[in-house]
């Protein structure tokens, strides 16, 4: 799929994710504007996630998080891409080595 196809799909409101999201239930501590919150990631892909939270955030805000799994705690940074009363979708920033 090229950029033109993606733009057409966006205009038609067709999902243009480039990776399948997996259902999960991962407790997550996160920071927005240096304030601490807690939530649960309910679906995730290599590029983003949906984080269930009772708190409301704005599109474009940066989030720093620690994803807690059985194997390790994973630190990631991302950008909030959309938000509603159930939580928000975020796009992960590229991982650094």
DSSP file (Angstrom, degrees, kcal/mol; ACC not computed):
  #  RESIDUE AA STRUCTURE BP1 BP2  ACC     N-H-->O    O-->H-N    N-H-->O    O-->H-N    TCO  KAPPA ALPHA  PHI   PSI    X-CA   Y-CA   Z-CA
    1    1 A X              0   0    0      0, 0.0     2,-0.1     0, 0.0     0, 0.0   0.000 360.0 360.0 360.0 125.3    0.0    0.0    0.0
    2    2 A X     >  -     0   0    0      1,-0.1     4,-2.0     4,-0.0     5,-0.2  -0.354 360.0 -93.4 -92.9 178.4    1.5    3.3   -1.0
    3    3 A X  H  > S+     0   0    0      1,-0.2     4,-2.1     2,-0.2     5,-0.1   0.847 124.3  54.0 -61.5 -36.8    0.9    6.8    0.5
    4    4 A X  H  > S+     0   0    0      2,-0.2     4,-2.2     1,-0.2    -1,-0.2   0.918 107.9  49.5 -64.7 -43.9   -1.9    7.6   -1.9
    5    5 A X  H  > S+     0   0    0      1,-0.2     4,-2.4     2,-0.2    -2,-0.2   0.901 110.5  51.2 -60.5 -41.3   -3.8    4.4   -1.0
    6    6 A X  H  X S+     0   0    0     -4,-2.0     4,-2.3     1,-0.2    -1,-0.2   0.902 108.8  50.8 -63.5 -40.9   -3.4    5.3    2.7
    7    7 A X  H  X S+     0   0    0     -4,-2.1     4,-2.3     2,-0.2    -2,-0.2   0.909 110.5  48.8 -64.2 -42.3   -4.7    8.8    2.1
    8    8 A X  H  X S+     0   0    0     -4,-2.2     4,-1.7     1,-0.2    -2,-0.2   0.922 111.4  49.8 -62.1 -44.6   -7.8    7.4    0.3
    9    9 A X  H  <>S+     0   0    0     -4,-2.4     5,-3.3     1,-0.2    -2,-0.2   0.880 109.2  52.0 -63.0 -38.6   -8.4    4.9    3.0
   10   10 A X  H ><5S+     0   0    0     -4,-2.3     3,-1.7     3,-0.2    -1,-0.2   0.931 108.8  50.2 -62.3 -45.4   -8.2    7.7    5.7
   11   11 A X  H 3<5S+     0   0    0     -4,-2.3    -1,-0.2     1,-0.3    -2,-0.2   0.836 111.7  48.0 -63.2 -32.0  -10.7    9.8    3.8
   12   12 A X  T 3<5S-     0   0    0     -4,-1.7    -1,-0.3    -5,-0.2    -2,-0.2   0.361 116.9-117.2 -88.2   5.0  -13.1    6.8    3.6
   13   13 A X  T < 5 +     0   0    0     -3,-1.7     2,-0.4     1,-0.2    -3,-0.2   0.871  61.5 152.9  60.5  41.5  -12.5    6.2    7.4
   14   14 A X      < -     0   0    0     -5,-3.3    -1,-0.2    -8,-0.1    -2,-0.1  -0.859  54.8-101.2-101.1 135.5  -10.9    2.8    6.8
   15   15 A X        -     0   0    0     -2,-0.4    -5,-0.0     1,-0.1    -1,-0.0  -0.318  36.0-174.8 -58.0 128.7   -8.4    1.5    9.3
   16   16 A X        +     0   0    0     -6,-0.0    -1,-0.1    -2,-0.0    -6,-0.1   0.015  25.0 147.4-117.4  27.1   -4.9    2.0    8.0
   17   17 A X        -     0   0    0      1,-0.1     3,-0.1     2,-0.0     4,-0.0  -0.340  39.3-152.5 -62.9 144.1   -2.8    0.3   10.7
   18   18 A X  S    S+     0   0    0      1,-0.1     2,-0.3     2,-0.0    -1,-0.1   0.430  77.9  40.3 -99.2   0.6    0.3   -1.2    9.4
   19   19 A X  S    S-     0   0    0     26,-0.0     2,-0.2     0, 0.0    -1,-0.1  -0.996  87.2-108.7-145.6 146.3    0.5   -3.9   12.2
   20   20 A X        -     0   0    0     -2,-0.3     2,-0.3    -3,-0.1    26,-0.2  -0.532  32.0-133.1 -73.2 135.4   -2.1   -6.0   13.9
   21   21 A X        -     0   0    0     -2,-0.2     2,-0.4    24,-0.1    24,-0.2  -0.708  15.9-142.3 -88.8 144.3   -2.9   -5.1   17.5
   22   22 A X  E     -A   44   0A   0     22,-3.2    22,-2.0    -2,-0.3     2,-0.1  -0.880  16.8-117.6-107.6 135.4   -3.0   -7.9   20.1
   23   23 A X  E     +A   43   0A   0     -2,-0.4     2,-0.3    20,-0.2    20,-0.3  -0.453  50.3 145.8 -67.5 143.2   -5.5   -8.0   22.9
   24   24 A X  E     -     0   0A   0     18,-2.0     2,-0.1    -2,-0.1    16,-0.0  -0.926  47.3-132.0-161.0-179.2   -3.8   -7.9   26.3
   25   25 A X  E     +     0   0A   0     -2,-0.3     2,-0.6     2,-0.1    17,-0.2  -0.628  36.8 164.5-148.3  82.9   -4.2   -6.6   29.9
   26   26 A X  E     -A   41   0A   0     15,-2.1    15,-2.7    -2,-0.1    43,-0.1  -0.904  33.9-133.3-111.1 113.2   -1.0   -4.9   30.9
   27   27 A X  E     -A   40   0A   0     -2,-0.6    41,-2.0    41,-0.3     2,-0.4  -0.392  31.6-168.7 -60.6 139.9   -0.9   -2.6   34.0
   28   28 A X  E     -AB  39  67A   0     11,-2.8    11,-2.3    39,-0.2     2,-0.4  -0.992  22.5-156.1-141.3 129.1    1.0    0.6   33.1
   29   29 A X  E     +AB  38  66A   0     37,-1.6    37,-2.6    -2,-0.4     2,-0.3  -0.869  30.7 174.4 -95.7 136.4    2.4    3.5   35.0
   30   30 A X  E     -AB  37  65A   0      7,-2.2     7,-2.6    -2,-0.4     2,-0.4  -0.977  26.3-140.1-146.1 158.8    2.7    6.6   32.9
   31   31 A X  E     +AB  36  64A   0     33,-3.3    33,-2.1    -2,-0.3     2,-0.4  -0.956  13.6 178.9-118.7 135.0    3.6   10.3   33.0
   32   32 A X  E >  S-AB  35  63A   0      3,-1.9     3,-1.3    -2,-0.4    31,-0.1  -0.984  83.4  -9.9-131.9 124.0    1.9   13.1   31.1
   33   33 A X  T 3  S-     0   0    0     29,-0.5     3,-0.1    -2,-0.4    -1,-0.1   0.896 128.8 -59.8  52.3  44.2    3.3   16.6   31.8
   34   34 A X  T 3  S+     0   0    0      1,-0.2     2,-0.4    30,-0.0    -1,-0.2   0.678 110.8 122.7  60.1  21.9    5.4   15.2   34.6
   35   35 A X  E <   -A   32   0A   0     -3,-1.3    -3,-1.9     0, 0.0     2,-0.2  -0.952  60.5-125.3-113.8 135.3    2.3   14.0   36.5
   36   36 A X  E     +A   31   0A   0     -2,-0.4     2,-0.3    -5,-0.2    -5,-0.2  -0.557  34.0 165.9 -86.1 140.6    1.9   10.3   37.3
   37   37 A X  E     -A   30   0A   0     -7,-2.6    -7,-2.2    -2,-0.2     2,-0.3  -0.892  23.9-137.9-140.0 168.6   -1.1    8.1   36.3
   38   38 A X  E     +A   29   0A   0     -2,-0.3     2,-0.3    -9,-0.2    -9,-0.2  -0.978  31.1 145.6-130.4 147.3   -2.0    4.4   36.1
   39   39 A X  E     -A   28   0A   0    -11,-2.3   -11,-2.8    -2,-0.3     2,-0.4  -0.911  40.3-106.8-159.5-174.1   -3.9    2.6   33.4
   40   40 A X  E     -AC  27  52A   0     12,-1.9    12,-3.2    -2,-0.3     2,-0.5  -0.991  19.7-137.3-131.5 125.5   -4.2   -0.7   31.6
   41   41 A X  E     +AC  26  51A   0    -15,-2.7   -15,-2.1    -2,-0.4    10,-0.2  -0.711  22.6 179.2 -77.4 124.3   -3.1   -1.4   28.0
   42   42 A X  E     +     0   0A   0      8,-2.1   -18,-2.0    -2,-0.5     2,-0.3   0.597  67.1  16.2-107.4 -14.6   -5.8   -3.4   26.4
   43   43 A X  E     +AC  23  50A   0      7,-1.0     7,-2.3   -20,-0.3    -1,-0.3  -0.966  69.4 179.2-153.3 150.1   -4.4   -3.8   22.9
   44   44 A X  E     +AC  22  49A   0    -22,-2.0   -22,-3.2    -2,-0.3     2,-0.3  -0.994  11.3 176.6-151.4 149.5   -0.9   -3.3   21.6
   45   45 A X        -     0   0    0      3,-2.7     3,-0.4    -2,-0.3   -24,-0.1  -0.845  53.2 -91.7-138.4 175.9    1.3   -3.5   18.4
   46   46 A X  S    S+     0   0    0     -2,-0.3     3,-0.1   -26,-0.2   -25,-0.1   0.719 126.5  41.7 -62.8 -17.6    4.9   -2.6   17.7
   47   47 A X  S    S-     0   0    0      1,-0.2    45,-2.3    44,-0.1     2,-0.3   0.597 124.0 -23.3-108.5 -14.1    3.7    0.9   16.7
   48   48 A X  E     - D   0  91A   0     -3,-0.4    -3,-2.7    43,-0.3     2,-0.3  -0.981  49.9-144.4-176.9-175.6    1.1    1.8   19.3
   49   49 A X  E     -CD  44  90A   0     41,-1.9    41,-2.7    -2,-0.3     2,-0.5  -0.980  22.4-115.2-160.3 164.9   -1.5    0.8   21.9
   50   50 A X  E     -CD  43  89A   0     -7,-2.3    -8,-2.1    -2,-0.3    -7,-1.0  -0.974  30.1-161.5-108.4 127.1   -4.8    1.6   23.5
   51   51 A X  E     -CD  41  88A   0     37,-2.9    37,-2.0    -2,-0.5     2,-0.4  -0.939  10.2-143.0-114.0 115.3   -4.5    2.6   27.1
   52   52 A X  E     +CD  40  87A   0    -12,-3.2   -12,-1.9    -2,-0.6     2,-0.3  -0.638  37.1 153.6 -77.0 126.2   -7.6    2.4   29.3
   53   53 A X        -     0   0    0     33,-0.8   -14,-0.1    -2,-0.4    -2,-0.0  -0.991  49.6-140.6-154.8 145.5   -7.7    5.3   31.8
   54   54 A X  S    S+     0   0    0     -2,-0.3     2,-0.2     2,-0.1    33,-0.1   0.609  82.9  89.3 -81.3 -12.5  -10.2    7.3   33.7
   55   55 A X  S    S-     0   0    0     31,-0.1     2,-0.4    -3,-0.0    -2,-0.1  -0.582  75.7-130.8 -87.0 149.0   -8.2   10.5   33.1
   56   56 A X        -     0   0    0     -2,-0.2     2,-0.3    27,-0.1    29,-0.1  -0.845  27.0-179.1-103.1 134.2   -8.7   12.6   30.0
   57   57 A X        -     0   0    0     -2,-0.4     2,-0.3    27,-0.2    30,-0.1  -0.849  23.7-112.6-129.1 165.0   -5.7   13.7   27.8
   58   58 A X    >   -     0   0    0     -2,-0.3     3,-1.9     1,-0.1    22,-0.2  -0.740  34.8 -99.1-102.8 145.8   -5.3   15.9   24.7
   59   59 A X  T 3  S+     0   0    0     -2,-0.3    22,-0.2     1,-0.2     3,-0.1  -0.352 108.9  29.2 -57.4 135.6   -4.2   14.8   21.3
   60   60 A X  T 3  S+     0   0    0     20,-3.4    -1,-0.2     1,-0.3    21,-0.1   0.230  84.5 134.8  96.3 -12.9   -0.5   15.5   20.8
   61   61 A X    <   -     0   0    0     -3,-1.9    19,-2.6    19,-0.1    -1,-0.3  -0.423  55.7-121.7 -70.0 145.5    0.5   15.2   24.4
   62   62 A X  E     - E   0  79A   0     17,-0.2   -29,-0.5    -3,-0.1     2,-0.4  -0.682  26.3-163.2 -87.4 140.2    3.7   13.2   25.1
   63   63 A X  E     -BE  32  78A   0     15,-2.6    15,-2.5    -2,-0.3     2,-0.4  -0.982   9.1-163.4-126.1 135.3    3.4   10.1   27.4
   64   64 A X  E     +BE  31  77A   0    -33,-2.1   -33,-3.3    -2,-0.4     2,-0.3  -0.971  25.1 174.3-114.2 133.5    6.3    8.3   29.1
   65   65 A X  E     -BE  30  76A   0     11,-3.0    11,-2.0    -2,-0.4     2,-0.5  -0.920  35.8-143.1-141.0 161.9    5.3    4.9   30.4
   66   66 A X  E     -BE  29  75A   0    -37,-2.6   -37,-1.6    -2,-0.3     2,-0.6  -0.971  22.4-153.7-123.2 112.2    6.5    1.7   32.0
   67   67 A X  E     -BE  28  74A   0      7,-3.3     7,-2.8    -2,-0.5     2,-0.7  -0.771  11.9-146.4 -87.9 122.1    4.7   -1.4   30.6
   68   68 A X  E     + E   0  73A   0    -41,-2.0   -41,-0.3    -2,-0.6     2,-0.3  -0.806  28.0 162.5 -96.9 116.7    4.7   -4.1   33.3
   69   69 A X        -     0   0    0      3,-1.9   -43,-0.0    -2,-0.7     0, 0.0  -0.776  52.2-104.2-122.9 172.0    4.9   -7.7   31.9
   70   70 A X  S    S+     0   0    0     -2,-0.3     3,-0.1     1,-0.2    -1,-0.0   0.815 119.9  42.1 -64.6 -30.3    5.8  -11.0   33.5
   71   71 A X  S    S-     0   0    0      1,-0.3     2,-0.3    -3,-0.0    -1,-0.2   0.844 126.6 -25.7 -87.7 -36.0    9.3  -10.9   31.8
   72   72 A X        -     0   0    0     -5,-0.1    -3,-1.9     2,-0.0     2,-0.6  -0.988  57.4-100.1-167.6 164.5   10.3   -7.3   32.3
   73   73 A X  E     -E   68   0A   0     -2,-0.3     2,-0.5    -5,-0.2    -5,-0.2  -0.910  40.5-155.7 -97.1 125.2    9.3   -3.7   32.8
   74   74 A X  E     -E   67   0A   0     -7,-2.8    -7,-3.3    -2,-0.6     2,-0.5  -0.899   3.8-148.4-111.1 123.8    9.5   -1.9   29.4
   75   75 A X  E     +E   66   0A   0     -2,-0.5     2,-0.3    -9,-0.2    -9,-0.2  -0.777  27.2 165.4 -90.3 129.7   10.0    1.8   29.2
   76   76 A X  E     -E   65   0A   0    -11,-2.0   -11,-3.0    -2,-0.5     2,-0.3  -0.972  24.8-150.3-140.6 155.9    8.4    3.5   26.2
   77   77 A X  E     +E   64   0A   0     -2,-0.3    16,-3.2    16,-0.3     2,-0.3  -0.936  26.6 160.2-121.2 148.0    7.5    7.0   25.0
   78   78 A X  E     -EF  63  92A   0    -15,-2.5   -15,-2.6    -2,-0.3     2,-0.4  -0.930  35.7-111.2-155.9 179.9    4.7    7.9   22.7
   79   79 A X  E     -EF  62  91A   0     12,-2.4    12,-2.6    -2,-0.3     2,-0.5  -0.976  31.9-120.4-122.0 132.5    2.3   10.6   21.4
   80   80 A X  E     + F   0  90A   0    -19,-2.6   -20,-3.4    -2,-0.4    10,-0.3  -0.624  30.8 178.2 -72.8 122.6   -1.5   10.5   22.2
   81   81 A X  E     -     0   0A   0      8,-2.7     2,-0.3    -2,-0.5     9,-0.2   0.714  65.1  -0.8-100.7 -26.8   -3.2   10.3   18.8
   82   82 A X  E     - F   0  89A   0      7,-1.4     7,-2.0   -24,-0.1    -1,-0.4  -0.974  62.9-165.4-158.4 158.0   -6.8   10.2   20.0
   83   83 A X  E     + F   0  88A   0     -2,-0.3     2,-0.2     5,-0.2     5,-0.2  -0.999  11.7 161.6-149.0 143.8   -8.7   10.3   23.3
   84   84 A X  E >   - F   0  87A   0      3,-2.9     3,-1.0    -2,-0.3   -27,-0.2  -0.836  58.2 -77.1-146.6-172.4  -12.2    9.5   24.6
   85   85 A X  T 3  S+     0   0    0      1,-0.2     3,-0.1    -2,-0.2   -32,-0.0   0.627 126.5  53.1 -69.3 -12.0  -13.9    8.8   27.9
   86   86 A X  T 3  S-     0   0    0      1,-0.3   -33,-0.8   -34,-0.1     2,-0.3   0.634 123.3 -80.1 -95.0 -16.8  -12.6    5.1   27.9
   87   87 A X  E <   -DF  52  84A   0     -3,-1.0    -3,-2.9   -35,-0.3     2,-0.3  -0.995  52.4 -77.3 151.6-149.9   -9.0    5.9   27.3
   88   88 A X  E     -DF  51  83A   0    -37,-2.0   -37,-2.9    -2,-0.3     2,-0.4  -0.998  19.6-125.7-153.3 153.9   -6.7    6.9   24.5
   89   89 A X  E     -DF  50  82A   0     -7,-2.0    -8,-2.7    -2,-0.3    -7,-1.4  -0.817  31.8-170.9 -97.0 139.0   -4.8    5.6   21.5
   90   90 A X  E     -DF  49  80A   0    -41,-2.7   -41,-1.9    -2,-0.4     2,-0.5  -0.961  20.6-140.4-134.0 151.9   -1.1    6.3   21.3
   91   91 A X  E     -DF  48  79A   0    -12,-2.6   -12,-2.4    -2,-0.4   -43,-0.3  -0.938  29.6-125.3-107.3 125.3    1.7    6.0   18.8
   92   92 A X  E     - F   0  78A   0    -45,-2.3   -14,-0.3    -2,-0.5     2,-0.2  -0.429  18.8-125.0 -69.8 142.6    5.0    4.8   20.2
   93   93 A X        -     0   0    0    -16,-3.2   -16,-0.3     1,-0.1     3,-0.1  -0.516  48.8 -78.4 -74.1 154.3    8.1    6.9   19.5
   94   94 A X        -     0   0    0     -2,-0.2    -1,-0.1     1,-0.1     2,-0.1  -0.312  54.7-110.2 -56.1 136.4   10.9    5.0   17.8
   95   95 A X        -     0   0    0     -3,-0.1     2,-0.3     1,-0.0    -1,-0.1  -0.419  29.6-141.2 -69.0 142.6   12.8    2.9   20.4
   96   96 A X              0   0    0     -2,-0.1    -1,-0.0     1,-0.1    -3,-0.0  -0.802 360.0 360.0-105.5 150.2   16.3    4.0   21.2
   97   97 A X              0   0    0     -2,-0.3    -1,-0.1     0, 0.0    -2,-0.0   0.466 360.0 360.0 -79.9 360.0   19.2    1.6   21.9
